[in-house]
Amino acid sequence: MKNIVRVNARELKSLDDNKFTPKPVYQTDEMKVVLAYFKPGQFIPVHSPQVDVVLCVLEGEAEIIAGDEQVLAKKDDLIIIPKGEKRGVKALSELTLLHVVQPPPGEADHKEVHQRLAEGKFD
């Protein structure tokens, strides 16, 4: 029998004054599940990785770039962005985001993210 994972997003919540806080909760060769916590103004920069992503807002509001769209996302909104499409998240309030990617991103997928974070650029 495989291990079942049960987590509580509120209990895992932790915030960092300098950057968003990702909390990986599950990963296989096929997918990765992360809870991400943001203070207002913190962000995942716009990038175009070769992975599909499902974003679900559990708490708060965010500006989400999805392809050519700019979406105001709020609690209980679900956004699915196919691989290769632009995506980025900027917290407009304290934000808890469920982030499911398939397959798990590699270093090449995060190169643009690390560069934009170092530059402090969302888009």
C-alpha positions in Angstrom: 0.0 0.0 0.0 1.3 3.4 -0.9 1.6 6.2 1.7 -1.3 8.6 1.8 -0.3 12.2 2.4 -2.5 14.5 4.5 -1.5 18.0 5.3 -3.3 21.1 6.7 -2.4 24.2 4.8 -3.0 26.5 7.8 -0.8 24.4 10.1 2.1 24.4 7.5 1.8 28.2 6.9 4.9 30.2 7.4 5.9 33.6 6.0 9.2 35.1 5.2 9.7 38.9 5.0 12.0 38.6 2.0 10.4 36.1 -0.4 7.4 33.7 -0.8 7.7 30.5 1.1 7.2 27.2 -0.8 6.4 24.1 1.2 6.7 20.9 -0.9 4.2 18.4 0.3 4.4 15.6 -2.3 6.4 14.5 -5.3 6.7 11.6 -7.7 8.3 11.3 -11.1 5.0 12.5 -12.6 4.0 15.4 -10.4 4.9 17.8 -7.6 2.6 19.4 -5.1 3.6 22.6 -3.2 1.8 24.9 -0.8 3.2 28.4 -1.3 2.7 31.3 1.2 3.1 34.9 0.3 3.0 38.3 2.0 1.4 41.1 0.0 3.7 42.1 -2.9 5.7 38.9 -3.0 5.7 37.0 -6.2 6.7 34.1 -8.5 8.1 35.9 -11.6 6.6 35.5 -15.0 8.2 32.6 -16.8 7.4 29.9 -19.4 8.4 26.4 -18.1 7.7 23.2 -20.0 5.3 21.9 -17.3 1.6 22.0 -16.8 0.4 23.8 -13.6 -2.7 23.9 -11.6 -3.1 26.8 -9.2 -5.8 27.0 -6.5 -6.1 30.0 -4.2 -6.8 28.7 -0.7 -6.6 32.2 1.0 -6.2 35.7 -0.2 -6.0 37.4 -3.6 -3.4 37.4 -6.4 -2.6 38.8 -9.8 -1.9 35.8 -11.9 -0.4 35.9 -15.4 -1.7 33.0 -17.5 -0.6 33.0 -21.1 -1.7 36.4 -22.5 -4.3 36.9 -19.7 -3.9 38.9 -16.4 -6.3 37.3 -13.9 -7.5 38.6 -10.5 -7.7 35.4 -8.5 -9.4 35.0 -5.2 -10.1 32.3 -2.7 -11.4 29.1 -4.3 -10.4 30.1 -7.8 -8.7 27.4 -9.8 -6.4 28.2 -12.8 -4.8 25.7 -15.1 -2.0 26.7 -17.4 -0.5 24.4 -20.0 3.2 23.8 -20.4 5.1 26.5 -22.4 2.5 29.2 -21.5 3.6 32.3 -19.5 2.7 32.2 -15.8 3.4 34.3 -12.7 1.8 35.0 -9.4 1.9 38.2 -7.4 0.2 38.4 -4.0 -2.2 41.3 -3.5 -2.9 40.2 0.1 -1.5 37.5 2.3 -1.8 34.5 0.0 -1.9 30.7 0.3 -1.7 28.9 -3.0 -1.8 25.3 -3.9 0.5 24.7 -6.8 0.5 21.3 -8.6 2.9 20.8 -11.5 3.2 17.9 -13.9 5.9 16.8 -14.5 8.0 18.2 -11.7 10.0 21.1 -13.0 13.7 20.8 -13.7 16.5 23.3 -13.2 16.0 24.6 -16.8 12.4 25.4 -15.9 13.5 27.5 -12.9 16.4 29.3 -14.5 14.2 32.3 -15.5 12.5 32.3 -12.1 15.8 32.5 -10.2 17.1 35.3 -12.5 14.0 37.4 -12.2 13.8 36.9 -8.4 17.5 38.1 -8.1 16.5 41.2 -10.2 13.3 41.8 -8.2 11.2 41.7 -11.4 7.7 40.2 -11.6 7.3 40.5 -15.4 
